[in-house]
Amino acid sequence: MSPRPDLGLWPHLGYAASRIDRAAEKRGDADALRAFEADAATRWYVVGGELVAMRKASSDLDPLFEAAQARALGAVTHTAFLGLMKGAPRFALAIEPAAMEALKSRHDIEVSDLRTIAVRGMVDEAHLPPLAEGKSLLTWHARRRFCSNCGAEMRSVDAGWRRDCPSCKMQHFPRTDPVVIMLAIDGERCLLGRSGRFATNSWSCLAGFVEPGETIEEAVRREVCEETGIMCGDVKYFRSQPWPFPSSLMIGCHAKALSRELIVDHNELEGARWFDREEVASMLARQHPEGLITPVPIAIAYHIIREWVENGVEFA
């Protein structure tokens, strides 16, 4: 039994625990890809910028389309093979953002952004990881049309998993940006920060991009120090989360605080403060007397915070 039953069951971590077999060995197999596209079981996810199209099926929303249905929604800009779901091929298809906006007027289509879809549970959780995969990959194609080495326009190859330059022969692969997201802990207190981008009254873990030549542990210590002036020692990895906005990997950690006095960088944060364990528990439960809250349960920040509140963290 959970040591904190007042917090309820542990929620699902959004965009994680993918059930898809990426079948990477098939990406360069033209015959296999043609067979996949012709397979009656094949289905497509449709993305346009930040938005995803979903079919209104009775009382449910279904983000999977047959090929003809998907291609009828708008001019196709990019496609990618995502893998196999219980043996059934899954592809992602991009249409222009303007075409996606136009779909909002249709009675048989629901359009929403991927973050809202996850927060509101608009589709079955099994769709979130391949949607994150597809959105990240298609966004990369939209933003990497031209070769960064010579400037020539590139072409998509390997079922959407590489872009080749016909001029200088440079090969370009999808990128994922590593981000550390961490909770600094001082005994029975933890350090939370607040950004102007957050929802009203929301406090969360600190976070920042990993820099070149930097380890995860070094990035955690540097970011906490830069944003709040707090020095950290031991760093303990917790878990990670794909974050398709546009394409990051959130690397969740706990860190042992070695100092106490806050020096907040107000260019990065509106504020930062220490919270004791019970106060944070009330924020997780949405019962704080001042209405303070933690991030939504689909976000890894919620899970990092709750792990400390519920189970504590032992450092070496």
DRENTIMI-366491 format. One line per 5 residues: number of its first residue (from 1); for each residue z, x negated, y negated of N, C-alpha, C. Coordinates in steps of 0.02 Angstrom, whole numbers, always signed. Layout:
<sites>
NUM = Z/X/Y/Z/X/Y/Z/X/Y  ...
</sites>
This chain:
<sites>
1 = +0/-42/+60/+0/+0/+0/+0/-44/-62  -35/-22/-114/-37/-58/-176/+32/-63/-207  +50/-122/-235/+114/-127/-270/+116/-88/-335  +58/-63/-358/+56/-23/-419/+16/+41/-406  +46/+88/-367/+10/+151/-353/-3/+192/-416
6 = +35/+178/-469/+24/+214/-532/-44/+199/-562  -75/+145/-541/-141/+127/-567/-198/+157/-527  -182/+190/-471/-234/+222/-431/-271/+172/-388  -324/+197/-356/-365/+155/-313/-404/+104/-354  -418/+47/-322/-459/-3/-356/-530/+24/-364
11 = -558/+20/-424/-626/+46/-435/-678/-4/-411  -739/+20/-407/-796/-21/-388/-814/-67/-446  -831/-129/-430/-855/-177/-480/-930/-166/-489  -950/-148/-550/-1020/-130/-563/-1069/-185/-549  -1128/-166/-522/-1185/-210/-511/-1174/-263/-456
16 = -1116/-260/-423/-1100/-309/-371/-1105/-278/-302  -1093/-319/-251/-1094/-297/-180/-1161/-266/-162  -1215/-302/-177/-1282/-277/-162/-1293/-269/-87  -1324/-215/-69/-1341/-202/+1/-1414/-218/+16  -1448/-248/-32/-1519/-260/-24/-1531/-329/+7
21 = -1577/-332/+53/-1601/-395/+82/-1660/-418/+40  -1651/-472/+3/-1703/-492/-44/-1767/-516/-11  -1764/-532/+53/-1824/-551/+91/-1868/-600/+53  -1836/-653/+28/-1871/-701/-14/-1931/-733/+20  -1928/-737/+87/-1983/-769/+124/-2047/-727/+120
26 = -2043/-665/+99/-2102/-621/+94/-2135/-624/+25  -2103/-655/-23/-2129/-652/-92/-2198/-684/-99  -2211/-735/-59/-2276/-768/-63/-2325/-745/-10  -2308/-694/+27/-2349/-669/+81/-2388/-608/+57  -2451/-619/+37/-2491/-565/+8/-2501/-507/+56
31 = -2511/-523/+120/-2522/-470/+169/-2459/-427/+177  -2401/-459/+180/-2339/-422/+187/-2326/-378/+126  -2341/-404/+67/-2330/-365/+6/-2376/-305/+2  -2438/-314/+23/-2484/-257/+25/-2459/-203/+74  -2434/-227/+130/-2407/-179/+180/-2346/-143/+152
36 = -2304/-180/+116/-2245/-149/+86/-2265/-94/+35  -2315/-110/-6/-2335/-62/-57/-2366/+0/-26  -2396/-8/+33/-2428/+49/+66/-2379/+88/+111  -2321/+61/+121/-2271/+92/+166/-2246/+158/+136  -2245/+210/+177/-2223/+276/+153/-2150/+276/+131
41 = -2111/+228/+156/-2040/+224/+139/-2027/+185/+75  -2078/+154/+47/-2069/+113/-13/-2052/+157/-73  -2005/+132/-113/-1985/+167/-174/-1980/+116/-231  -1987/+143/-293/-1989/+101/-353/-1935/+123/-402  -1903/+73/-434/-1861/+85/-492/-1904/+74/-554
46 = -1893/+115/-606/-1933/+111/-667/-1889/+95/-726  -1906/+40/-761/-1867/+16/-817/-1912/+10/-878  -1885/+26/-936/-1922/+17/-999/-1874/-10/-1051  -1876/-74/-1064/-1827/-104/-1110/-1757/-99/-1081  -1712/-67/-1118/-1643/-59/-1094/-1633/+4/-1053
51 = -1685/+44/-1046/-1678/+110/-1016/-1705/+113/-945  -1677/+160/-907/-1697/+172/-837/-1716/+245/-831  -1769/+259/-793/-1790/+327/-780/-1761/+351/-714  -1740/+414/-712/-1713/+444/-651/-1742/+514/-642  -1756/+531/-579/-1781/+598/-564/-1723/+647/-560
56 = -1732/+705/-587/-1683/+758/-580/-1696/+794/-515  -1655/+780/-465/-1663/+809/-399/-1605/+857/-386  -1617/+922/-392/-1565/+974/-388/-1509/+956/-436  -1448/+944/-411/-1391/+929/-456/-1381/+854/-462  -1422/+813/-429/-1413/+741/-429/-1468/+706/-469
61 = -1455/+643/-484/-1506/+601/-516/-1526/+547/-467  -1591/+536/-460/-1617/+487/-412/-1662/+438/-449  -1644/+373/-450/-1684/+324/-486/-1744/+298/-447  -1756/+324/-387/-1811/+300/-345/-1871/+346/-352  -1929/+315/-360/-1992/+351/-367/-2042/+327/-314
66 = -2086/+370/-292/-2144/+348/-254/-2190/+311/-302  -2235/+270/-274/-2278/+227/-315/-2318/+267/-366  -2350/+321/-344/-2392/+361/-390/-2350/+393/-444  -2290/+416/-426/-2245/+445/-476/-2225/+394/-528  -2207/+334/-505/-2185/+281/-550/-2240/+261/-598
71 = -2300/+251/-573/-2355/+227/-614/-2380/+281/-663  -2364/+343/-648/-2385/+397/-693/-2339/+404/-754  -2284/+368/-755/-2236/+375/-809/-2256/+336/-872  -2300/+288/-865/-2321/+249/-923/-2361/+188/-901  -2394/+156/-949/-2433/+96/-933/-2387/+42/-906
76 = -2405/+13/-849/-2363/-37/-816/-2372/-105/-848  -2317/-138/-866/-2321/-205/-896/-2304/-260/-846  -2256/-248/-801/-2236/-298/-752/-2211/-262/-690  -2217/-295/-632/-2187/-270/-571/-2153/-328/-534  -2107/-310/-489/-2072/-361/-450/-2049/-330/-384
81 = -2052/-369/-331/-2026/-349/-266/-1952/-368/-264  -1909/-319/-252/-1837/-331/-252/-1810/-348/-184  -1840/-320/-131/-1815/-333/-64/-1818/-271/-21  -1777/-271/+31/-1776/-216/+80/-1708/-184/+82  -1707/-118/+79/-1645/-80/+85/-1647/-42/+151
86 = -1609/-65/+200/-1611/-37/+267/-1683/-36/+293  -1719/-89/+279/-1788/-96/+303/-1840/-66/+258  -1820/-26/+209/-1868/+7/+164/-1881/-36/+103  -1944/-51/+87/-1959/-94/+29/-1938/-62/-37  -1913/-104/-82/-1894/-82/-148/-1928/-128/-200
91 = -1959/-96/-249/-1992/-132/-303/-1963/-107/-370  -1974/-147/-422/-1958/-126/-490/-2021/-130/-532  -2027/-85/-578/-2086/-79/-620/-2065/-70/-692  -2098/-105/-737/-2082/-99/-809/-2137/-62/-845  -2116/-16/-889/-2162/+16/-935/-2140/+0/-1006
96 = -2183/+13/-1054/-2166/-2/-1124/-2105/+40/-1146  -2060/+12/-1186/-2002/+50/-1210/-2022/+116/-1244  -2078/+116/-1280/-2099/+178/-1314/-2117/+232/-1263  -2148/+212/-1207/-2164/+261/-1154/-2101/+288/-1123  -2051/+245/-1115/-1987/+268/-1087/-1953/+317/-1135
101 = -1954/+303/-1199/-1925/+349/-1248/-1959/+418/-1244  -2025/+418/-1233/-2062/+481/-1230/-2041/+523/-1170  -2016/+490/-1118/-1994/+527/-1058/-1933/+570/-1071  -1896/+557/-1124/-1836/+595/-1139/-1850/+669/-1151  -1911/+684/-1168/-1928/+754/-1182/-1947/+793/-1119
106 = -1952/+758/-1063/-1971/+792/-1001/-1911/+824/-967  -1920/+883/-940/-1865/+919/-909/-1848/+893/-840  -1895/+856/-808/-1884/+833/-740/-1862/+760/-735  -1854/+727/-793/-1835/+656/-796/-1774/+648/-840  -1726/+608/-816/-1668/+588/-857/-1676/+514/-874
111 = -1663/+497/-937/-1669/+428/-960/-1603/+406/-989  -1579/+347/-967/-1517/+320/-994/-1517/+245/-986  -1471/+212/-1021/-1465/+140/-1014/-1422/+124/-953  -1430/+63/-927/-1398/+45/-864/-1322/+42/-870  -1296/+24/-928/-1224/+22/-937/-1194/+92/-932
116 = -1226/+140/-966/-1202/+209/-964/-1207/+238/-894  -1262/+222/-860/-1271/+246/-791/-1214/+223/-747  -1193/+160/-756/-1138/+133/-715/-1071/+164/-735  -1057/+167/-800/-992/+192/-824/-982/+265/-804  -1034/+304/-810/-1028/+376/-796/-1041/+394/-723
121 = -1059/+344/-682/-1073/+359/-612/-1131/+406/-603  -1185/+395/-641/-1241/+442/-641/-1283/+438/-578  -1281/+381/-543/-1317/+373/-480/-1270/+344/-428  -1289/+347/-366/-1250/+317/-312/-1240/+242/-326  -1180/+217/-312/-1164/+147/-327/-1211/+97/-294
126 = -1241/+116/-238/-1287/+71/-202/-1348/+54/-244  -1365/+96/-294/-1423/+82/-336/-1408/+31/-391  -1346/+21/-408/-1330/-22/-465/-1352/-95/-456  -1337/-127/-399/-1360/-197/-391/-1436/-206/-395  -1476/-165/-358/-1549/-176/-366/-1574/-158/-435
131 = -1543/-109/-469/-1562/-95/-538/-1547/-155/-583  -1490/-187/-572/-1473/-246/-611/-1522/-303/-596  -1539/-311/-533/-1588/-361/-513/-1655/-348/-547  -1678/-285/-542/-1742/-268/-571/-1744/-274/-646  -1693/-249/-680/-1692/-252/-753/-1690/-325/-777
136 = -1649/-366/-746/-1646/-436/-767/-1713/-471/-757  -1744/-459/-700/-1808/-492/-685/-1864/-469/-731  -1868/-404/-743/-1921/-377/-785/-1910/-397/-858  -1848/-401/-880/-1835/-424/-948/-1856/-496/-957  -1844/-537/-905/-1866/-607/-907/-1942/-611/-915
141 = -1980/-571/-879/-2053/-570/-886/-2073/-551/-957  -2041/-500/-984/-2059/-477/-1052/-2046/-530/-1105  -1995/-572/-1094/-1976/-622/-1144/-2006/-691/-1131  -2041/-699/-1075/-2067/-765/-1057/-2142/-762/-1042  -2179/-731/-1087/-2251/-725/-1077/-2287/-791/-1083
146 = -2261/-834/-1126/-2297/-896/-1142/-2258/-957/-1117  -2296/-1008/-1097/-2267/-1069/-1070/-2228/-1106/-1124  -2166/-1124/-1110/-2126/-1161/-1158/-2147/-1234/-1163  -2190/-1256/-1117/-2212/-1326/-1118/-2275/-1335/-1159  -2323/-1287/-1153/-2387/-1296/-1189/-2407/-1236/-1230
151 = -2375/-1178/-1220/-2390/-1119/-1260/-2442/-1073/-1231  -2471/-1090/-1175/-2523/-1047/-1145/-2490/-985/-1114  -2530/-931/-1110/-2504/-870/-1079/-2501/-880/-1003  -2445/-859/-973/-2434/-871/-902/-2450/-809/-861  -2452/-818/-795/-2464/-762/-750/-2405/-758/-701
156 = -2392/-697/-678/-2339/-684/-631/-2363/-698/-560  -2322/-733/-520/-2338/-748/-450/-2276/-736/-408  -2283/-745/-343/-2227/-737/-296/-2191/-671/-305  -2230/-618/-309/-2203/-549/-313/-2156/-540/-372  -2171/-577/-427/-2131/-570/-487/-2074/-618/-494
161 = -2069/-667/-448/-2013/-713/-448/-2030/-782/-476  -2090/-788/-504/-2109/-851/-538/-2165/-836/-586  -2169/-876/-640/-2225/-872/-686/-2257/-941/-689  -2322/-943/-680/-2359/-1007/-679/-2403/-1013/-741  -2406/-1073/-767/-2449/-1087/-824/-2516/-1113/-799
166 = -2571/-1079/-815/-2637/-1101/-792/-2661/-1164/-827  -2630/-1180/-884/-2652/-1238/-924/-2619/-1303/-902  -2552/-1306/-906/-2518/-1368/-890/-2488/-1369/-820  -2496/-1312/-784/-2473/-1306/-714/-2397/-1304/-707  -2362/-1295/-761/-2289/-1289/-758/-2270/-1224/-723
171 = -2218/-1227/-681/-2192/-1168/-648/-2126/-1148/-681  -2119/-1083/-695/-2059/-1058/-728/-2025/-1007/-682  -1959/-1013/-677/-1920/-970/-633/-1871/-927/-673  -1853/-869/-647/-1805/-826/-683/-1740/-863/-697  -1712/-851/-755/-1650/-885/-773/-1592/-836/-773
176 = -1534/-863/-755/-1471/-827/-760/-1423/-870/-800  -1392/-841/-850/-1348/-879/-894/-1276/-872/-869  -1243/-928/-851/-1173/-925/-829/-1125/-915/-887  -1080/-867/-878/-1029/-851/-929/-961/-852/-895  -914/-889/-924/-845/-886/-899/-809/-829/-935
181 = -770/-792/-898/-729/-739/-927/-660/-746/-896  -608/-753/-937/-544/-776/-910/-485/-742/-943  -432/-741/-905/-368/-716/-928/-319/-774/-929  -297/-794/-989/-246/-846/-995/-177/-814/-985  -136/-846/-943/-72/-817/-922/-15/-864/-941
186 = +37/-835/-969/+99/-870/-985/+157/-832/-954  +170/-845/-890/+224/-810/-856/+211/-736/-850  +251/-696/-885/+245/-624/-883/+202/-597/-940  +167/-642/-974/+123/-621/-1028/+52/-644/-1014  +4/-608/-1043/-66/-630/-1040/-96/-626/-1109
191 = -151/-661/-1119/-184/-665/-1183/-248/-623/-1183  -251/-574/-1227/-310/-532/-1234/-337/-538/-1305  -402/-530/-1311/-434/-534/-1376/-472/-470/-1391  -491/-463/-1453/-528/-404/-1475/-587/-425/-1519  -647/-402/-1499/-708/-415/-1538/-729/-353/-1575
196 = -765/-362/-1629/-791/-305/-1666/-841/-264/-1627  -868/-293/-1572/-916/-257/-1530/-882/-209/-1481  -816/-216/-1473/-780/-177/-1423/-771/-104/-1446  -759/-62/-1396/-741/+7/-1411/-675/+8/-1449  -663/+60/-1487/-601/+66/-1527/-540/+56/-1483
201 = -493/+14/-1506/-429/+2/-1473/-435/-36/-1406  -495/-62/-1391/-504/-98/-1328/-489/-173/-1336  -449/-199/-1289/-433/-270/-1286/-455/-297/-1218  -479/-360/-1218/-508/-385/-1157/-495/-460/-1148  -522/-485/-1092/-521/-557/-1078/-564/-594/-1130
206 = -551/-658/-1138/-595/-700/-1177/-654/-720/-1134  -710/-738/-1166/-770/-755/-1128/-815/-799/-1170  -858/-836/-1136/-907/-877/-1171/-955/-911/-1123  -1012/-932/-1148/-1063/-963/-1106/-1041/-1034/-1085  -1059/-1051/-1023/-1049/-1119/-999/-1101/-1164/-1032
211 = -1080/-1221/-1059/-1125/-1266/-1093/-1154/-1318/-1045  -1211/-1349/-1063/-1240/-1400/-1020/-1191/-1457/-1004  -1191/-1478/-942/-1148/-1533/-921/-1075/-1515/-916  -1059/-1451/-911/-990/-1427/-912/-973/-1392/-847  -914/-1404/-820/-891/-1368/-761/-863/-1300/-782
216 = -854/-1257/-733/-823/-1192/-747/-754/-1201/-778  -714/-1246/-748/-646/-1257/-772/-646/-1283/-844  -692/-1329/-859/-695/-1356/-927/-717/-1302/-976  -763/-1259/-956/-785/-1205/-1000/-729/-1156/-1015  -689/-1140/-964/-632/-1095/-974/-584/-1124/-1025
221 = -565/-1187/-1016/-517/-1218/-1062/-545/-1223/-1132  -609/-1242/-1138/-639/-1250/-1204/-642/-1183/-1241  -666/-1131/-1207/-674/-1066/-1241/-607/-1037/-1263  -556/-1041/-1221/-491/-1015/-1240/-464/-1053/-1300  -472/-1119/-1300/-448/-1160/-1355/-487/-1146/-1419
226 = -554/-1142/-1414/-595/-1130/-1474/-579/-1063/-1506  -568/-1011/-1466/-561/-944/-1493/-489/-928/-1514  -440/-959/-1481/-371/-940/-1494/-323/-998/-1506  -346/-1061/-1498/-303/-1118/-1507/-256/-1132/-1449  -261/-1093/-1395/-217/-1101/-1337/-245/-1152/-1289
231 = -204/-1200/-1269/-223/-1250/-1220/-207/-1223/-1150  -252/-1235/-1103/-243/-1212/-1034/-245/-1271/-985  -211/-1261/-930/-211/-1312/-878/-249/-1288/-817  -213/-1270/-763/-245/-1248/-702/-290/-1187/-714  -347/-1188/-681/-394/-1132/-684/-408/-1110/-612
236 = -403/-1045/-600/-412/-1017/-533/-469/-967/-534  -519/-979/-493/-576/-933/-487/-554/-868/-456  -580/-812/-482/-564/-746/-455/-623/-715/-419  -675/-696/-454/-737/-671/-424/-790/-668/-479  -851/-651/-460/-905/-651/-509/-940/-583/-510
241 = -980/-573/-563/-1015/-509/-572/-1082/-521/-606  -1138/-497/-577/-1201/-498/-614/-1194/-451/-674  -1220/-473/-730/-1216/-433/-792/-1285/-432/-823  -1323/-379/-811/-1395/-378/-830/-1408/-360/-902  -1374/-394/-950/-1381/-379/-1021/-1390/-443/-1063
246 = -1445/-480/-1057/-1501/-463/-1014/-1496/-492/-943  -1466/-552/-935/-1463/-581/-867/-1410/-636/-865  -1348/-617/-855/-1293/-665/-852/-1257/-659/-786  -1219/-710/-769/-1173/-707/-713/-1104/-719/-741  -1062/-667/-738/-994/-671/-764/-950/-704/-711
251 = -920/-760/-728/-879/-799/-681/-806/-788/-700  -772/-745/-661/-704/-724/-678/-652/-774/-656  -605/-790/-700/-553/-839/-686/-486/-818/-718  -432/-847/-690/-367/-845/-722/-350/-917/-742  -315/-925/-797/-298/-992/-822/-225/-994/-842
256 = -193/-1050/-828/-123/-1058/-845/-117/-1085/-916  -86/-1047/-960/-77/-1068/-1030/-25/-1122/-1035  -39/-1173/-1075/+8/-1229/-1086/+39/-1227/-1155  +11/-1187/-1200/+39/-1181/-1267/+46/-1107/-1283  +78/-1091/-1340/+96/-1022/-1355/+70/-998/-1424
261 = +66/-1043/-1472/+49/-1024/-1541/-25/-1010/-1547  -41/-951/-1573/-111/-930/-1580/-141/-953/-1646  -201/-980/-1642/-241/-996/-1701/-309/-964/-1689  -318/-903/-1714/-376/-862/-1696/-437/-881/-1738  -493/-890/-1705/-556/-901/-1739/-585/-832/-1756
266 = -579/-812/-1818/-601/-745/-1838/-677/-738/-1844  -713/-794/-1835/-785/-788/-1829/-804/-762/-1760  -759/-771/-1712/-772/-750/-1643/-735/-685/-1626  -674/-678/-1651/-632/-622/-1632/-602/-587/-1693  -593/-521/-1687/-555/-485/-1738/-481/-503/-1732
271 = -459/-515/-1671/-390/-532/-1660/-377/-553/-1589  -319/-584/-1577/-296/-601/-1510/-220/-598/-1511  -191/-579/-1455/-118/-575/-1451/-95/-577/-1379  -31/-593/-1371/+0/-593/-1306/+24/-522/-1289  +13/-502/-1226/+36/-437/-1201/+79/-449/-1140
276 = +135/-411/-1133/+174/-419/-1072/+144/-375/-1017  +166/-387/-955/+135/-356/-897/+138/-280/-899  +195/-251/-917/+201/-179/-917/+159/-146/-972  +153/-180/-1029/+111/-153/-1081/+38/-152/-1058  +16/-205/-1025/-52/-207/-1000/-63/-153/-946
281 = -12/-143/-904/-17/-90/-853/-29/-22/-886  +6/-9/-941/-4/+55/-976/-73/+60/-1007  -102/+2/-1026/-171/+2/-1052/-221/+16/-997  -210/-13/-939/-254/+0/-882/-253/+74/-863  -193/+104/-867/-184/+174/-848/-202/+223/-904
286 = -224/+196/-962/-240/+237/-1020/-180/+278/-1043  -120/+245/-1042/-59/+279/-1062/-20/+239/-1115  -53/+193/-1148/-19/+152/-1199/+0/+197/-1258  +60/+191/-1285/+82/+235/-1340/+40/+229/-1403  +7/+172/-1412/-35/+163/-1471/-109/+175/-1455
291 = -123/+196/-1394/-192/+210/-1375/-233/+148/-1358  -200/+91/-1349/-236/+29/-1332/-261/+34/-1260  -320/+7/-1247/-350/+11/-1181/-381/-56/-1161  -394/-62/-1096/-432/-118/-1068/-504/-96/-1058  -549/-142/-1040/-619/-122/-1029/-627/-72/-973
296 = -686/-43/-969/-701/+8/-918/-697/-24/-849  -681/+15/-797/-671/-12/-730/-732/-46/-698  -793/-30/-722/-851/-64/-692/-855/-137/-713  -820/-157/-767/-825/-224/-794/-777/-271/-758  -797/-333/-749/-755/-382/-714/-691/-395/-753
301 = -692/-387/-819/-631/-398/-859/-575/-353/-835  -590/-289/-820/-540/-243/-794/-510/-271/-730  -551/-297/-686/-528/-321/-621/-486/-385/-628  -506/-429/-673/-468/-490/-686/-398/-473/-711  -396/-426/-758/-332/-405/-787/-289/-370/-735
306 = -319/-324/-698/-280/-286/-650/-254/-331/-593  -292/-380/-573/-268/-426/-520/-203/-458/-541  -199/-479/-604/-136/-510/-628/-80/-459/-632  -94/-401/-659/-43/-349/-666/-16/-329/-597  -61/-319/-550/-42/-290/-486/-17/-341/-436
311 = -47/-400/-434/-31/-449/-381/-4/-515/-407  -9/-526/-473/+11/-591/-500/-39/-644/-481  -32/-702/-511/-77/-758/-497/-35/-821/-487  -44/-853/-431/-9/-915/-416/-55/-974/-431  -31/-1020/-472/-70/-1080/-487/-44/-1138/-445
316 = -88/-1186/-433/-70/-1244/-392/-13/-1283/-424
</sites>
